Amino acid sequence: MKFEKFDKDWFDLEDEEFEFLKKKDEEFHQDMVNLMRFGIPAYDKNGHYSDLRFKVRPMQVDLISSIREKCPEGWFKNQASLCRSIMAVGCKVYLKVLGLQGSEFDRILMGLNSIAKKQRLEEFKRDVESLRADITKGSMPPEEKLRIIEAINTFEEKMLLS
C-alpha cells in the first residue's frame, strides 16, 4: 500500500487503510462497469476464437433477457455479446473472490476489455460519421440539418468522454 501525501500533523494508519480500500473498491466497480458496457471481443486480431457451450435452466435465460432489456440501447449487438460480457464480469468477480485480482488472468481480462472498448468506440465513430453524411445529403432545410448535427455532436462528446 502506498501512502498518499498528507498535510496533517498526525497520521492515522487505520483511516489511511480505509481510504485505500475504498479507492480499490471504486476501481473494481469501474472495471465492472467497463466490462458490462464494452464486453469482450469474440475474436482476437487473427480471427481465433473458442466456442463455449453449456446448458442453462430456462430461468437463467429469463435473467439474461431481463438484463438485456434493462441495458441502454446499443450496448450489445446480439445475445452472444451480452453473454460474453456477463461471463467477463463473472470472471472478474470470481478472480476477486479467489484473491487473484492483479494476477496475470486479471490483466488478460482487462486487456481484452480495453480492446473491446476501442473497437466499439471506433464503430460508434464510423456510425456517427455515416449519420452526419446522410443528414448533410438529405433534403431537409439547412437550419434543421444544423440543429440535428449539433445534437449529434453533443451526444458524441458525451459518449467519448464517458
C-alpha beads as a LAMMPS data file, in Angstrom:
LAMMPS data file: protein, C-alpha beads

162 atoms
161 bonds

1 atom types
1 bond types

-500.0 500.0 xlo xhi
-500.0 500.0 ylo yhi
-500.0 500.0 zlo zhi

Masses

1 110.0

Atoms # bond

1 1 1 0.000 0.000 0.000
2 1 1 1.398 3.389 -0.992
3 1 1 0.744 6.327 1.251
4 1 1 -0.545 9.485 -0.310
5 1 1 0.965 12.811 0.665
6 1 1 -0.828 14.377 3.560
7 1 1 -0.728 17.745 5.245
8 1 1 -1.707 16.786 8.772
9 1 1 0.363 16.836 11.934
10 1 1 -0.542 13.213 12.618
11 1 1 -1.086 10.068 10.571
12 1 1 -3.897 7.577 11.218
13 1 1 -2.967 4.232 9.689
14 1 1 -6.470 2.817 10.113
15 1 1 -8.036 5.798 8.353
16 1 1 -5.489 5.591 5.515
17 1 1 -6.139 1.870 5.107
18 1 1 -9.888 2.547 4.923
19 1 1 -9.319 5.177 2.220
20 1 1 -7.053 2.768 0.315
21 1 1 -9.699 0.014 0.406
22 1 1 -12.387 2.477 -0.631
23 1 1 -10.272 3.540 -3.615
24 1 1 -9.678 -0.110 -4.598
25 1 1 -13.414 -0.821 -4.397
26 1 1 -14.122 2.167 -6.642
27 1 1 -11.553 0.896 -9.176
28 1 1 -13.128 -2.574 -9.045
29 1 1 -16.591 -1.082 -9.549
30 1 1 -15.369 0.933 -12.558
31 1 1 -13.820 -2.236 -14.014
32 1 1 -17.209 -3.940 -13.629
33 1 1 -18.981 -1.079 -15.408
34 1 1 -16.450 -1.176 -18.253
35 1 1 -16.791 -4.940 -18.641
36 1 1 -20.577 -4.600 -18.674
37 1 1 -20.545 -1.727 -21.122
38 1 1 -17.865 -2.805 -23.572
39 1 1 -17.837 -6.570 -23.097
40 1 1 -15.144 -8.783 -24.531
41 1 1 -14.423 -9.231 -28.248
42 1 1 -15.330 -12.620 -29.731
43 1 1 -12.150 -12.863 -31.814
44 1 1 -8.516 -11.948 -31.401
45 1 1 -6.573 -9.979 -34.044
46 1 1 -6.021 -13.145 -36.074
47 1 1 -9.660 -14.218 -36.007
48 1 1 -9.119 -17.003 -33.471
49 1 1 -11.945 -17.888 -31.128
50 1 1 -13.187 -20.724 -28.949
51 1 1 -16.729 -21.951 -28.648
52 1 1 -18.058 -22.366 -25.156
53 1 1 -21.318 -24.246 -24.898
54 1 1 -23.263 -25.130 -21.798
55 1 1 -26.819 -25.807 -20.817
56 1 1 -28.745 -23.474 -18.575
57 1 1 -32.150 -23.533 -16.972
58 1 1 -34.963 -21.517 -18.556
59 1 1 -34.870 -19.194 -15.525
60 1 1 -31.268 -18.231 -16.358
61 1 1 -32.267 -17.406 -19.933
62 1 1 -35.023 -15.205 -18.488
63 1 1 -32.443 -13.445 -16.300
64 1 1 -30.221 -12.777 -19.313
65 1 1 -33.209 -11.441 -21.259
66 1 1 -34.087 -9.216 -18.311
67 1 1 -30.541 -7.852 -18.228
68 1 1 -30.670 -7.146 -21.950
69 1 1 -33.990 -5.276 -21.575
70 1 1 -32.569 -3.100 -18.782
71 1 1 -29.358 -2.213 -20.648
72 1 1 -29.331 1.014 -22.645
73 1 1 -29.937 0.508 -26.334
74 1 1 -26.817 -0.229 -28.351
75 1 1 -24.768 -1.686 -25.511
76 1 1 -24.879 -5.126 -27.107
77 1 1 -25.095 -6.106 -30.736
78 1 1 -26.502 -9.542 -30.034
79 1 1 -27.176 -12.160 -27.378
80 1 1 -23.673 -13.645 -27.688
81 1 1 -22.082 -10.252 -26.978
82 1 1 -24.216 -9.865 -23.866
83 1 1 -23.337 -13.375 -22.665
84 1 1 -19.600 -12.693 -23.182
85 1 1 -19.952 -9.541 -21.109
86 1 1 -21.802 -11.374 -18.343
87 1 1 -19.124 -14.050 -18.360
88 1 1 -16.352 -11.406 -18.194
89 1 1 -17.993 -9.731 -15.190
90 1 1 -18.401 -13.126 -13.554
91 1 1 -14.729 -13.957 -14.182
92 1 1 -13.630 -10.641 -12.686
93 1 1 -15.746 -11.220 -9.569
94 1 1 -14.507 -14.797 -9.310
95 1 1 -10.879 -13.632 -9.518
96 1 1 -11.511 -11.067 -6.798
97 1 1 -13.129 -13.638 -4.534
98 1 1 -10.230 -16.032 -5.104
99 1 1 -7.791 -13.222 -4.316
100 1 1 -6.205 -13.311 -7.754
101 1 1 -7.024 -9.755 -8.712
102 1 1 -3.874 -8.224 -10.120
103 1 1 -2.803 -11.632 -11.403
104 1 1 -1.940 -12.498 -14.985
105 1 1 -5.537 -13.583 -15.631
106 1 1 -6.953 -10.310 -14.360
107 1 1 -4.568 -8.358 -16.617
108 1 1 -5.614 -10.521 -19.586
109 1 1 -9.293 -9.887 -18.849
110 1 1 -8.777 -6.143 -18.560
111 1 1 -6.650 -6.134 -21.726
112 1 1 -9.459 -7.844 -23.619
113 1 1 -11.867 -5.244 -22.261
114 1 1 -9.694 -2.370 -23.469
115 1 1 -9.560 -3.961 -26.943
116 1 1 -13.352 -4.279 -26.976
117 1 1 -13.741 -0.688 -25.791
118 1 1 -11.543 0.587 -28.625
119 1 1 -13.428 -1.489 -31.194
120 1 1 -16.816 -0.283 -30.004
121 1 1 -15.709 3.364 -29.927
122 1 1 -14.339 3.051 -33.476
123 1 1 -17.643 1.535 -34.625
124 1 1 -19.502 4.348 -32.876
125 1 1 -17.340 6.976 -34.619
126 1 1 -17.952 5.355 -38.020
127 1 1 -21.703 5.243 -37.382
128 1 1 -21.765 8.906 -36.345
129 1 1 -19.815 9.947 -39.459
130 1 1 -22.203 7.955 -41.646
131 1 1 -25.169 9.587 -39.931
132 1 1 -23.691 13.062 -40.439
133 1 1 -23.103 12.312 -44.132
134 1 1 -26.689 11.086 -44.559
135 1 1 -28.052 14.214 -42.871
136 1 1 -25.846 16.503 -44.940
137 1 1 -27.013 14.852 -48.178
138 1 1 -30.656 14.917 -47.059
139 1 1 -33.355 17.239 -48.374
140 1 1 -34.349 18.931 -45.110
141 1 1 -33.854 22.679 -44.549
142 1 1 -30.291 23.780 -43.636
143 1 1 -31.379 25.073 -40.205
144 1 1 -32.832 21.669 -39.362
145 1 1 -29.665 19.924 -40.576
146 1 1 -27.536 22.200 -38.396
147 1 1 -29.721 21.604 -35.338
148 1 1 -29.570 17.827 -35.750
149 1 1 -25.815 17.779 -36.401
150 1 1 -25.208 19.904 -33.281
151 1 1 -27.299 17.445 -31.240
152 1 1 -25.263 14.555 -32.680
153 1 1 -22.006 16.361 -31.845
154 1 1 -23.144 16.879 -28.245
155 1 1 -24.149 13.222 -27.952
156 1 1 -20.825 12.103 -29.454
157 1 1 -18.836 14.224 -26.987
158 1 1 -20.743 12.717 -24.050
159 1 1 -20.178 9.185 -25.351
160 1 1 -16.461 9.683 -25.959
161 1 1 -15.880 11.318 -22.563
162 1 1 -17.621 8.600 -20.545

Bonds

1 1 1 2
2 1 2 3
3 1 3 4
4 1 4 5
5 1 5 6
6 1 6 7
7 1 7 8
8 1 8 9
9 1 9 10
10 1 10 11
11 1 11 12
12 1 12 13
13 1 13 14
14 1 14 15
15 1 15 16
16 1 16 17
17 1 17 18
18 1 18 19
19 1 19 20
20 1 20 21
21 1 21 22
22 1 22 23
23 1 23 24
24 1 24 25
25 1 25 26
26 1 26 27
27 1 27 28
28 1 28 29
29 1 29 30
30 1 30 31
31 1 31 32
32 1 32 33
33 1 33 34
34 1 34 35
35 1 35 36
36 1 36 37
37 1 37 38
38 1 38 39
39 1 39 40
40 1 40 41
41 1 41 42
42 1 42 43
43 1 43 44
44 1 44 45
45 1 45 46
46 1 46 47
47 1 47 48
48 1 48 49
49 1 49 50
50 1 50 51
51 1 51 52
52 1 52 53
53 1 53 54
54 1 54 55
55 1 55 56
56 1 56 57
57 1 57 58
58 1 58 59
59 1 59 60
60 1 60 61
61 1 61 62
62 1 62 63
63 1 63 64
64 1 64 65
65 1 65 66
66 1 66 67
67 1 67 68
68 1 68 69
69 1 69 70
70 1 70 71
71 1 71 72
72 1 72 73
73 1 73 74
74 1 74 75
75 1 75 76
76 1 76 77
77 1 77 78
78 1 78 79
79 1 79 80
80 1 80 81
81 1 81 82
82 1 82 83
83 1 83 84
84 1 84 85
85 1 85 86
86 1 86 87
87 1 87 88
88 1 88 89
89 1 89 90
90 1 90 91
91 1 91 92
92 1 92 93
93 1 93 94
94 1 94 95
95 1 95 96
96 1 96 97
97 1 97 98
98 1 98 99
99 1 99 100
100 1 100 101
101 1 101 102
102 1 102 103
103 1 103 104
104 1 104 105
105 1 105 106
106 1 106 107
107 1 107 108
108 1 108 109
109 1 109 110
110 1 110 111
111 1 111 112
112 1 112 113
113 1 113 114
114 1 114 115
115 1 115 116
116 1 116 117
117 1 117 118
118 1 118 119
119 1 119 120
120 1 120 121
121 1 121 122
122 1 122 123
123 1 123 124
124 1 124 125
125 1 125 126
126 1 126 127
127 1 127 128
128 1 128 129
129 1 129 130
130 1 130 131
131 1 131 132
132 1 132 133
133 1 133 134
134 1 134 135
135 1 135 136
136 1 136 137
137 1 137 138
138 1 138 139
139 1 139 140
140 1 140 141
141 1 141 142
142 1 142 143
143 1 143 144
144 1 144 145
145 1 145 146
146 1 146 147
147 1 147 148
148 1 148 149
149 1 149 150
150 1 150 151
151 1 151 152
152 1 152 153
153 1 153 154
154 1 154 155
155 1 155 156
156 1 156 157
157 1 157 158
158 1 158 159
159 1 159 160
160 1 160 161
161 1 161 162
